[in-house]
Amino acid sequence: MLVRHADRERDGAGCAAIYAPYVGDSGASFEDVAPSAQELAARIAATSARYPWLAPPPEPREPQRS
């Protein structure tokens, strides 16, 4: 599996969308309210100052056919 360093602007919303169901619908998180995309972006920036925050590479796009 390929991974890359997460980017706060590019990955904040995606990470928030993935994490939200674990906060609201399961006991897998200690948080009561799912963080917003802006909050996750801030967490990515803060964590990345010292540790890597990893994300998958973008999905390859299929060429559009005319």
LUMSEMI-515158 format. One record per residue (C-alpha): x, y, z; residue in one letter. Coordinates in pm, 1 decimal. Layout:
LUMSEMI-515158
{east:X; north:Y; up:Z; rest:a} .
...
END
This chain:
LUMSEMI-515158
{east:0.0; north:0.0; up:0.0; rest:m} .
{east:127.1; north:342.5; up:-90.7; rest:l} .
{east:100.3; north:627.7; up:160.4; rest:v} .
{east:194.5; north:994.6; up:162.0; rest:r} .
{east:209.8; north:1277.1; up:412.9; rest:h} .
{east:-133.9; north:1429.5; up:458.4; rest:a} .
{east:-193.5; north:1790.3; up:359.7; rest:d} .
{east:-423.1; north:1995.5; up:582.5; rest:r} .
{east:-601.5; north:2173.8; up:297.3; rest:e} .
{east:-637.3; north:1869.8; up:74.9; rest:r} .
{east:-713.5; north:1604.0; up:339.0; rest:d} .
{east:-896.1; north:1774.4; up:627.8; rest:g} .
{east:-1244.7; north:1722.7; up:484.4; rest:a} .
{east:-1177.9; north:1364.5; up:378.0; rest:g} .
{east:-1035.8; north:1267.4; up:716.1; rest:c} .
{east:-1332.9; north:1430.7; up:891.4; rest:a} .
{east:-1577.8; north:1238.1; up:670.9; rest:a} .
{east:-1404.0; north:906.8; up:741.6; rest:i} .
{east:-1376.5; north:970.3; up:1116.6; rest:y} .
{east:-1729.6; north:1104.6; up:1180.4; rest:a} .
{east:-1911.0; north:766.0; up:1177.9; rest:p} .
{east:-1664.5; north:627.3; up:1432.4; rest:y} .
{east:-1740.3; north:917.0; up:1666.9; rest:v} .
{east:-2116.5; north:915.6; up:1626.9; rest:g} .
{east:-2203.2; north:551.9; up:1565.7; rest:d} .
{east:-1952.8; north:344.8; up:1762.1; rest:s} .
{east:-1747.1; north:330.0; up:2076.6; rest:g} .
{east:-1418.2; north:345.1; up:1887.4; rest:a} .
{east:-1354.0; north:709.7; up:1980.0; rest:s} .
{east:-1341.0; north:899.3; up:2308.5; rest:f} .
{east:-1491.5; north:1205.9; up:2139.3; rest:e} .
{east:-1860.3; north:1295.0; up:2176.5; rest:d} .
{east:-1887.9; north:1520.8; up:1871.2; rest:v} .
{east:-1723.2; north:1456.6; up:1537.0; rest:a} .
{east:-1465.4; north:1723.0; up:1454.6; rest:p} .
{east:-1525.4; north:1950.9; up:1157.3; rest:s} .
{east:-1308.6; north:1954.5; up:847.8; rest:a} .
{east:-1140.5; north:2269.3; up:981.0; rest:q} .
{east:-1066.1; north:2102.0; up:1315.6; rest:e} .
{east:-920.4; north:1795.2; up:1143.6; rest:l} .
{east:-710.9; north:2021.2; up:919.8; rest:a} .
{east:-573.6; north:2192.5; up:1232.5; rest:a} .
{east:-497.5; north:1852.3; up:1389.0; rest:r} .
{east:-315.3; north:1741.5; up:1074.2; rest:i} .
{east:-104.3; north:2058.2; up:1082.8; rest:a} .
{east:-26.0; north:2029.4; up:1455.0; rest:a} .
{east:60.4; north:1660.3; up:1439.6; rest:t} .
{east:260.8; north:1693.7; up:1119.6; rest:s} .
{east:492.1; north:1943.6; up:1284.2; rest:a} .
{east:649.1; north:1651.5; up:1470.7; rest:r} .
{east:502.5; north:1323.0; up:1344.2; rest:y} .
{east:375.6; north:1206.1; up:1007.9; rest:p} .
{east:2.0; north:1202.0; up:942.6; rest:w} .
{east:-36.6; north:948.5; up:665.9; rest:l} .
{east:-297.3; north:934.9; up:391.4; rest:a} .
{east:-344.6; north:723.6; up:81.7; rest:p} .
{east:-243.1; north:865.2; up:-254.3; rest:p} .
{east:-523.2; north:1004.7; up:-470.1; rest:p} .
{east:-727.7; north:752.2; up:-664.8; rest:e} .
{east:-619.3; north:732.2; up:-1026.5; rest:p} .
{east:-877.9; north:888.2; up:-1251.2; rest:r} .
{east:-1015.8; north:708.1; up:-1549.8; rest:e} .
{east:-960.8; north:897.6; up:-1873.4; rest:p} .
{east:-1278.9; north:1056.3; up:-2000.7; rest:q} .
{east:-1395.8; north:918.9; up:-2328.4; rest:r} .
{east:-1574.9; north:1132.2; up:-2581.0; rest:s} .
END
